């Protein structure tokens, strides 16, 4: 399925589920919160880079990441802390400069090679189904739409899609070349996370604990990281 369609389908599911959760909370007499916000939704827009990439990999442009999660929040007694767990999708694009990735041969190693045609853009895209876990702090536990927020956590993701995509012109016509494969990448990833913000907006960072590429299938110690903004609420 096209990843854009998949993303919006998942977002529609999130919206429906959130409305059901809000309805349940409004009927509950056990809630300790005067506002309905439980930060069910996390939408993250960020920059993605590769830490530890060797000089043979030429990154260029601005890597992009978009992550969307539906979380359920469990307050810890009457404190300002809570634990949250959820599920969602994480999509990222990393751009190469004057390089392509050879995915069409039988080599066991992923090959970063000089481009032989003039691409306007050339990127590697990945998509993961992820489960985030967070320990959260809210300065204003009565209304989480206001006040300082902070969280630390861990994301566990399963690779569902990986492809390269190049855009160029041929005979004055646009050409898009796309090759899909997951054989060089680790199929499970782990990332530590940190968020700091106020109200519904925060900045976030995450750093992959493991290597992007499989052992003996790609460069060692390449670990993706992200820095961006996060919108939470509902």
C-alpha positions as CSV (number, residue, x, y, z in Angstrom):
1,X,0.0,0.0,0.0
2,X,1.2,3.5,-0.8
3,X,2.7,4.9,2.4
4,X,0.8,8.2,2.1
5,X,-2.5,6.4,1.9
6,X,-1.4,4.2,4.8
7,X,-0.5,7.2,6.9
8,X,-3.9,9.0,6.4
9,X,-5.8,5.8,7.0
10,X,-4.0,5.4,10.3
11,X,-4.6,9.0,11.1
12,X,-8.4,8.5,10.5
13,X,-8.3,5.5,12.8
14,X,-6.5,7.6,15.5
15,X,-9.2,10.3,15.2
16,X,-12.1,7.8,15.6
17,X,-10.4,6.0,18.5
18,X,-9.6,9.3,20.3
19,X,-13.3,10.3,20.2
20,X,-14.2,7.0,21.8
21,X,-11.6,7.5,24.5
22,X,-12.8,11.0,25.2
23,X,-16.4,9.8,25.5
24,X,-15.3,7.1,28.0
25,X,-13.4,9.6,30.0
26,X,-16.3,12.0,30.2
27,X,-18.5,9.3,31.6
28,X,-16.0,8.2,34.1
29,X,-16.4,9.4,37.7
30,X,-13.0,8.1,38.7
31,X,-11.0,10.6,36.7
32,X,-8.7,13.0,38.7
33,X,-8.4,15.5,35.8
34,X,-10.6,18.5,35.3
35,X,-9.6,18.7,31.6
36,X,-10.1,15.8,29.2
37,X,-6.5,15.9,27.9
38,X,-4.6,12.7,28.4
39,X,-2.2,13.3,25.5
40,X,-3.6,10.5,23.5
41,X,-2.1,11.8,20.3
42,X,1.6,12.5,19.5
43,X,2.4,13.9,16.1
44,X,6.1,14.5,15.5
45,X,7.8,16.5,12.7
46,X,11.6,16.4,12.6
47,X,14.9,16.3,11.0
48,X,16.6,12.9,10.6
49,X,20.3,12.3,10.3
50,X,22.7,9.4,10.5
51,X,25.2,9.4,13.3
52,X,28.4,7.4,12.7
53,X,28.1,7.4,8.9
54,X,31.5,6.8,7.2
55,X,33.0,9.3,4.8
56,X,31.9,7.0,1.9
57,X,28.3,8.1,2.5
58,X,27.5,11.6,1.3
59,X,24.4,12.9,2.9
60,X,22.8,16.0,1.5
61,X,19.6,18.1,1.9
62,X,17.4,18.0,4.9
63,X,16.4,14.6,6.2
64,X,12.7,14.5,7.2
65,X,10.7,12.4,9.6
66,X,7.0,12.3,10.5
67,X,5.8,10.1,13.3
68,X,2.2,9.6,14.5
69,X,1.2,7.7,17.6
70,X,-1.9,6.9,19.6
71,X,-1.1,6.5,23.3
72,X,-2.9,5.6,26.4
73,X,-1.9,7.3,29.6
74,X,-1.8,5.8,33.1
75,X,-1.5,8.3,35.9
76,X,0.7,7.2,38.8
77,X,-1.3,7.5,42.0
78,X,-1.8,11.2,42.7
79,X,1.6,12.3,41.6
80,X,2.5,14.6,38.6
81,X,3.9,11.5,36.8
82,X,2.3,9.0,34.5
83,X,3.2,6.1,32.3
84,X,2.1,5.9,28.6
85,X,2.2,3.2,26.0
86,X,0.9,3.3,22.4
87,X,1.3,2.4,18.8
88,X,1.9,4.2,15.5
89,X,3.9,4.7,12.4
90,X,7.2,6.4,11.8
91,X,8.3,7.5,8.3
92,X,11.6,9.1,7.4
93,X,13.5,10.2,4.3
94,X,17.3,10.7,4.2
95,X,18.8,12.4,1.1
96,X,22.1,11.6,-0.6
97,X,24.3,14.0,-2.4
98,X,25.7,12.9,-5.8
99,X,25.3,9.3,-4.8
100,X,22.9,6.4,-5.4
101,X,22.4,3.1,-3.7
102,X,22.9,0.0,-5.8
103,X,20.1,-2.4,-4.9
104,X,19.8,-4.3,-8.1
105,X,22.8,-6.6,-8.0
106,X,23.5,-9.7,-5.9
107,X,26.0,-8.1,-3.5
108,X,25.5,-8.9,0.2
109,X,26.7,-5.4,1.1
110,X,24.7,-2.3,0.4
111,X,26.6,-0.1,-2.0
112,X,26.8,3.7,-2.0
113,X,28.0,4.7,-5.4
114,X,28.6,7.9,-7.4
115,X,25.6,8.8,-9.5
116,X,25.9,8.4,-13.2
117,X,22.9,10.5,-14.1
118,X,21.9,13.9,-12.7
119,X,19.2,13.4,-10.1
120,X,17.3,16.3,-8.8
121,X,16.7,14.4,-5.6
122,X,17.7,11.0,-4.4
123,X,16.6,9.6,-1.1
124,X,16.3,6.5,1.0
125,X,12.9,6.1,2.8
126,X,11.9,3.8,5.7
127,X,8.7,3.1,7.5
128,X,8.3,1.4,10.9
129,X,5.4,0.3,12.9
130,X,6.4,1.5,16.4
131,X,5.4,1.1,20.0
132,X,6.4,4.1,22.2
133,X,6.8,3.8,26.0
134,X,7.1,7.0,28.1
135,X,7.5,8.1,31.7
136,X,5.8,11.5,31.7
137,X,5.9,14.5,34.1
138,X,3.2,17.2,34.1
139,X,3.7,20.4,36.1
140,X,-0.1,21.0,35.8
141,X,-1.7,17.7,36.4
142,X,-5.2,19.2,36.5
143,X,-5.0,20.6,32.9
144,X,-2.3,19.1,30.7
145,X,-3.0,21.5,27.9
146,X,-1.2,24.0,30.1
147,X,2.1,24.0,32.0
148,X,5.5,22.4,31.6
149,X,5.8,18.8,30.3
150,X,8.7,16.4,30.1
151,X,9.1,12.7,29.2
152,X,11.8,10.1,28.7
153,X,11.1,6.9,26.9
154,X,11.8,4.1,24.5
155,X,10.5,3.3,21.1
156,X,10.5,-0.2,19.6
157,X,9.9,-0.4,15.9
158,X,9.4,-3.1,13.2
159,X,10.5,-2.3,9.7
160,X,7.6,-2.5,7.2
161,X,9.0,-0.7,4.2
162,X,12.3,0.5,2.7
163,X,13.0,1.9,-0.7
164,X,15.2,4.3,-2.7
165,X,13.6,7.0,-4.9
166,X,15.4,9.2,-7.5
167,X,13.9,12.1,-9.5
168,X,15.4,13.2,-12.8
169,X,14.5,14.3,-16.3
170,X,14.9,12.4,-19.5
171,X,14.1,14.0,-22.9
172,X,12.6,16.9,-21.0
173,X,10.2,14.6,-19.2
174,X,10.2,13.8,-15.4
175,X,11.3,10.3,-14.5
176,X,10.9,8.7,-11.1
177,X,13.0,5.6,-10.3
178,X,12.0,3.6,-7.2
179,X,13.6,0.3,-5.8
180,X,12.2,-1.4,-2.8
181,X,14.1,-3.8,-0.5
182,X,14.5,-4.5,3.2
183,X,17.3,-7.1,3.0
184,X,20.2,-4.8,4.1
185,X,18.4,-3.2,7.1
186,X,17.8,-4.4,10.7
187,X,14.1,-5.3,10.9
188,X,13.8,-4.2,14.5
189,X,15.0,-0.9,15.9
190,X,15.2,0.6,19.4
191,X,15.5,4.3,20.1
192,X,15.7,6.4,23.3
193,X,13.5,9.5,23.4
194,X,13.3,12.8,25.3
195,X,10.6,15.5,25.1
196,X,10.4,18.9,26.8
197,X,7.7,21.5,26.2
198,X,4.8,23.6,27.4
199,X,1.2,22.8,26.8
200,X,0.5,21.1,23.6
201,X,3.9,21.8,22.0
202,X,7.3,20.4,22.8
203,X,10.6,19.7,21.2
204,X,11.8,16.1,21.0
205,X,14.9,14.1,20.3
206,X,15.5,10.4,19.7
207,X,18.6,8.3,19.1
208,X,18.7,4.7,17.8
209,X,20.4,2.3,20.1
210,X,21.2,-0.3,17.5
211,X,22.8,-0.1,14.0
212,X,20.7,0.8,11.0
213,X,22.2,-1.9,8.8
214,X,22.5,-5.6,9.4
215,X,25.9,-7.0,10.4
216,X,28.0,-7.7,7.3
217,X,25.3,-6.1,5.1
218,X,26.3,-2.5,5.5
219,X,28.4,0.1,7.4
220,X,28.8,-0.4,11.1
221,X,27.7,2.0,13.8
222,X,25.3,4.0,11.6
223,X,22.5,5.1,14.0
224,X,19.6,7.3,12.9
225,X,18.7,10.3,15.1
226,X,15.9,12.8,15.1
227,X,15.3,16.3,16.4
228,X,12.0,18.1,15.9
229,X,8.8,19.4,17.3
230,X,6.0,17.4,18.9
231,X,2.3,18.2,19.1
232,X,0.3,16.4,21.8
233,X,-3.2,16.6,23.2
234,X,-6.8,15.3,23.4
